Each structure stands twice: as structure tokens, then as C-alpha cells.
Amino acid sequence: MKVLLHICCAPCAAYPIEALKEEGLDITGFWFNPNIHPYLEYRKRLWEVRRFCEIMNIPLLEQDIYSPGDFLKKVLLHSPDNDRCSTCYELRLRKTADVVVENEIDAFTTTMLYSKHLRHDEIRSIGEKIAHENSIDFLYRDFRTGWSRGLTISRKFNLYRQQYCGCVMSEFERFRDTADDVLQKFEWKPRLKQ
């Protein structure tokens, strides 16, 4: 069976790629992550996904679109109950399903199902809903069971590991209480006016 694997980042792809290959599935990676901010972070993650797909010998389809203004408008203005994460999950999974239909692939899944920090049941529900609407299959797997194996693979290949989900809001939430501590590690000191 041909499966399109939406990849949010290389570390999150490590275990899912291994597990799906062990099932004997024909995997193609797919990059579409307009949520990632800032631009240098976006490029780092894409570069690592490209590198890791080469290492794992799987093809990669890309929708290399960086448009933070468009993303923020969609997520902040059109999210039901201002739920940016649900809107983001759906945006990325809908694009993945479109590529499945266009390329006559059998099913799709996502590395978002690997993260212990994302809303797993919601991602599954959105994926299944989109699959039903498009008469295609959503391949559900609870990739969280391979969390430690994914970390081992990430370390083996020295994959760049980001510290937040991707959007500017998630970056703020991750660092709002620890930014000063992080900066002190780099011995950065603000200059006082004299």
C-alpha cells in the first residue's frame, strides 16, 4: 500500500518512518508546514527533513510555502473558538489529503501522531473526517509508543531538534517563563543606558 506521510519535522518522523517501513508500506514523505516561524527555523526544519528522507531512502514531496501572514490570518481569524491548534492540524492534513487524491496514493498519515505534546485524539479525528470527505484512507497509528526509539534514531543521525511546535504563539508559550534563563546560558547581557 502507498502511504503519504505528512512530516512536521525530522525528529518526529524518525520512528514513524521506521515503523511504517517495518509494516512493508511504500512511504512517500510530504512537507507542508506553513505554521513554522520564524523563517530560519522553517528552513532548518525543511533542510533536516530533506536530509533525513535521503538517509531513510524515501521520496519527499514538498509544498515549500512560507507565508506567515496568510497562516496567521487563517489561524487567528478563522479558528472556531480561537482554537489555533485545531485549525493548524486541519490545514496541514487537508493539504496532505489533496496530494493523496492528486497522486492516486492509497492512504495518508502524519508524524504529528508521534508527539506527546499535541492533541493526539483530535489529530486522529480530523484525519479520519478529511479522509471520509475525500473517499480515501487515513492510516491511524499511535506513534507515541515509539517515543524513546524516535529519540534514539534522532541522536544517531544528529537531527536538529526544535524546542517548540512551530508557530509564533507556540514559541512564545514555550519560552515565556524561561527566556531570561536561556539567554543567560549564552552569557548575553542587555546593555544598560549610560
C-alpha positions in Angstrom: 0.0 0.0 0.0 1.2 3.5 -0.9 1.2 5.9 2.1 1.8 9.7 2.1 3.4 10.6 5.4 2.9 14.2 6.4 6.2 15.2 8.1 6.2 18.1 10.5 10.0 17.7 11.3 12.7 15.1 11.1 12.8 14.0 14.7 9.1 13.4 14.7 9.5 11.4 11.5 12.2 9.1 12.8 10.1 6.4 14.5 7.0 6.6 12.2 9.2 6.0 9.1 10.9 3.1 10.7 7.6 1.6 11.9 5.8 2.0 8.5 8.8 0.5 6.7 8.7 -2.5 9.0 5.0 -2.9 8.0 6.2 -3.1 4.4 4.4 0.0 3.3 5.5 2.1 0.4 6.1 5.5 2.0 6.5 8.9 0.5 7.2 11.9 2.7 5.3 15.1 2.4 6.4 18.6 3.7 3.7 21.2 4.2 4.1 23.3 7.4 3.2 26.9 6.9 2.9 27.2 10.7 6.6 27.2 11.4 8.1 30.5 12.4 10.5 32.3 12.0 11.9 31.8 8.5 15.3 30.5 9.6 13.5 27.9 11.8 11.3 26.9 8.8 14.4 26.4 6.6 16.3 24.4 9.3 13.4 22.0 9.7 12.9 21.6 6.0 16.6 21.0 5.4 16.6 18.3 8.1 13.5 16.6 6.7 15.2 16.5 3.2 18.4 15.1 4.8 16.6 12.5 6.8 14.4 11.3 3.9 17.6 10.8 1.9 19.1 8.8 4.8 15.9 6.7 5.1 15.7 6.4 1.3 12.2 7.6 0.9 11.0 10.2 -1.7 9.8 13.6 -0.4 7.1 15.8 -2.0 7.2 19.4 -0.9 4.8 22.3 -0.7 7.6 24.8 0.3 5.4 27.7 1.2 6.4 30.2 3.8 3.7 32.9 4.2 3.3 33.8 7.9 0.8 36.5 7.2 -1.6 34.1 5.4 -1.1 31.4 8.0 -1.8 33.8 10.9 -4.9 35.2 9.3 -6.3 31.7 8.7 -5.5 30.5 12.2 -6.3 33.6 14.2 -9.3 35.0 12.3 -11.0 31.8 11.1 -10.4 29.4 14.0 -13.6 28.3 15.7 -13.5 29.5 19.3 -10.0 30.8 18.5 -8.6 27.3 18.6 -5.5 27.8 16.6 -4.1 24.2 17.0 -7.2 22.5 15.6 -7.2 24.9 12.6 -3.5 24.3 12.1 -3.9 20.5 12.2 -6.8 20.6 9.8 -5.0 23.0 7.4 -2.0 20.6 7.1 -4.0 17.4 6.9 -6.3 18.8 4.2 -3.3 19.7 2.1 -1.9 16.2 2.6 -5.3 14.7 1.6 -5.3 16.8 -1.6 -1.9 15.4 -2.5 -3.1 11.9 -1.9 -6.0 12.4 -4.3 -3.9 14.2 -6.9 -1.3 11.4 -6.9 -3.6 8.4 -6.5 -1.9 7.4 -3.3 -3.8 4.8 -1.1 -3.7 6.5 2.3 -2.2 9.2 4.4 -1.0 9.7 8.0 1.1 12.2 9.9 4.1 12.4 12.2 2.0 14.7 14.4 0.7 11.4 15.8 4.2 10.9 17.3 4.2 13.9 19.5 3.3 13.6 23.2 2.7 17.4 23.2 0.0 17.6 20.5 -3.7 16.6 20.8 -3.5 13.1 19.5 -7.2 12.2 19.6 -8.1 15.4 17.8 -5.5 14.8 15.1 -6.9 11.4 14.5 -10.5 12.7 14.4 -9.6 15.4 11.9 -7.6 13.0 9.7 -10.5 10.5 9.7 -13.0 13.2 8.9 -10.9 14.5 6.0 -10.3 11.0 4.7 -14.1 10.3 4.7 -14.8 13.5 2.9 -12.3 12.6 0.1 -13.1 8.9 -0.1 -9.5 8.0 0.9 -8.0 6.2 3.9 -6.4 7.8 6.9 -3.8 5.4 8.3 -4.1 5.8 12.0 -1.1 4.7 14.2 -0.3 5.7 17.7 3.4 6.5 17.0 3.8 7.8 20.6 4.5 4.1 21.6 7.9 4.6 19.8 8.8 7.8 21.6 12.1 6.6 23.0 13.0 4.8 19.8 12.5 8.0 17.9 14.8 9.8 20.3 17.5 7.1 19.7 17.2 7.5 15.9 17.3 11.3 16.2 20.5 11.1 18.2 22.1 8.5 15.9 21.7 10.9 12.9 22.2 14.1 14.9 18.9 15.5 13.8 18.1 19.1 14.6 15.6 19.1 17.5 13.5 22.2 17.8 12.1 23.3 21.1 8.5 24.3 20.2 5.8 23.1 17.8 6.2 25.8 15.2 4.0 28.9 15.2 4.9 32.2 16.8 2.3 31.6 19.6 3.8 28.2 20.5 7.3 29.7 20.6 6.0 32.3 23.0 4.3 29.7 25.2 7.4 27.6 25.3 9.8 30.4 26.3 7.7 33.0 28.1 8.8 31.7 31.5 12.3 30.8 30.7 13.6 33.3 28.1 15.9 35.0 30.6 17.4 31.7 31.7 18.0 30.7 28.1 19.7 34.0 27.3 21.9 33.7 30.4 23.2 30.3 29.2 24.7 32.2 26.2 26.1 34.9 28.6 24.0 37.5 26.8 23.6 40.6 28.9 21.4 43.6 27.9 23.3 46.9 27.7 22.1 49.4 30.1 21.8 53.0 29.0 24.7 55.1 30.4 
